[in-house]
């Protein structure tokens, strides 16, 4: 493999602002988890179950719009402003449809919660959270489509500044609705749902205003003249986005559904898993941000038809991903006990969370490599294999094995949450192998990639 210092610097210059933005967004979830955990294990368990239902839906909708980043990156590489304008406008129509779909689907969350084997108190709080947070779907998707457009054009800093604004709003608003200040009811952990919906709306407004006023982005020019819906273009974005959406959904649900399958073990088991999942999700933002940067860089080079440099960027991407994985694994292992104490003061919860985080160290390398390969494929606008590879790896292998290890005695005595995390290790490893092989075959057999 060829490693280019110049390509590494270019990738990092794109990735660092993306990483800071992603971390800031995830910190909102971390803040929710910490503040709900300080109320009671019941509130924390309810938040875990509610986000286990809500987050996969929200991220699946976002995943469809992620296709826009690679598309815009190729047009930006070719300096095709008309192409950028056309696809951005059609993506806005698609965003409106996705907002309506997301709000409608959220109405069925209570049906899932009522079927879970959990206490009435936890079920009520979880239902209330989703009833409140669903109002934020509009803001989240508007923010997403504008962000993907600007990042595809190579401008990754605006989303970071706006995410900082969101975090600054999130903390005091959380406190108000959790504790019931200013004459408002004290909603406990469910109050995080109100806060999140408000924060997402504020971020969407800020993102739109920034893009409209920025001369570099020129959103006013991209909106003039505003076209009618073009079903062909909307269909292209959707076709490219659905595999990304499914891959996101499969990976998120791999983690998010675990609380639903260990709910019968009680608040300690669910809370311990939630803490470990919250920490590892935050650390995962490093390879994920690199993946977004990779898709932008690969798209730009492909649009410019710089094929030799494209291959150098691919190999550099893999090496950077491996280095980041090593850093994340060491950080997780050394800091697991101290970090866990930020979330809870229950010895049983802390012990469980710490032991799960040791398992999380093991899958950092395959996870980083599979998201890097995912970014390469998105940049090439070759997304179809992503969905079936992730489904087989995450669910047919990872989750199935995890279920057997966690809840049955078929292989070993039932391991509880640890069994699911062992299944995750196997699933992510398989995904990394298959996605990297797909990238290899794409370069080997696609005529347009022969340099």
Beta strands, then each sheet from edge to edge (+ up, - down):
end
